[in-house]
């Protein structure tokens, strides 16, 4: 149930106006250039997936090189 409207009710008056909490000037970026490696979040999920795929590729290349090398040794 809602309250009844009281048209003669006095409004709240503030003692002094408060300064706004909204930032008036935008934040300026640092002028020094940061390297690309410093900006990357190496622990993010995207990079974990990239490292996992890279590891799998490197492991499979190692196994293939080992198989080819063993094949060369045994063929002599």
N, C-alpha and C positions, 0 to 999 in steps of 0.2 A: 504494500500500500504506500502511496506517495504522500509527502507532506503538502499541506496547503500553502499556496503562494501568499507571502506577506509583502505587499507593495510598499509599505512605509518602513520597511526594514532598512537600517542605516548600513552603508557600505563600509568596508574596512579601509582605513586610511593609514598609509605608511608614514613613519617619522621622516625619513629621508630616502630618496631614491637610491637603490643599490646599484653599483656598477654591474653591467651585464657580464655574465659568465661566458658569453660567446666570444671566441677569439676573433679580434677584428683584423689582424694581419695574418696571412697564411704563413705557414712554416716554410722557410726557405731551405732548399736542399744544400748539403755541404758542397763547397766549391771544389774541394779536392776530389780528384777522380779515384774511385775505388776499383780495384781490379775485378774482373769478372768472377774469378775464383772466390773472392771474398763475399760476393753477393749471393752465391749459390748456397741453398740449404742442403748440405750433403746428407743429412739424416732424414730427408723427406721420403715418402713412400715411392715417389717417382724415381728417385735416384737409387733406392734399394732395388727396385725392379731392374734398372739399367745395369747395376753392378752384378746382379744375379744372372742376367742374360749374358753379360760379358764373361763371367766366370764359366758358364756352361759352354760358351763358344771356345774359350781358351782350353778348357778341359778336353773337349772333343778334338780340337786341333792337335793337342798333345798325344792323345790316344791314336789318332790317325798317323802322326809322325812316327810314333813307336811301332805301330803295325807295319808301316812301310819299311822302317829300319830293320826290323826283325825279318821281314820278307827278303830284304837284300842280303842279310847275313846268311840265312838258311839256303838261299839259291846258289851259293858258291860251292 
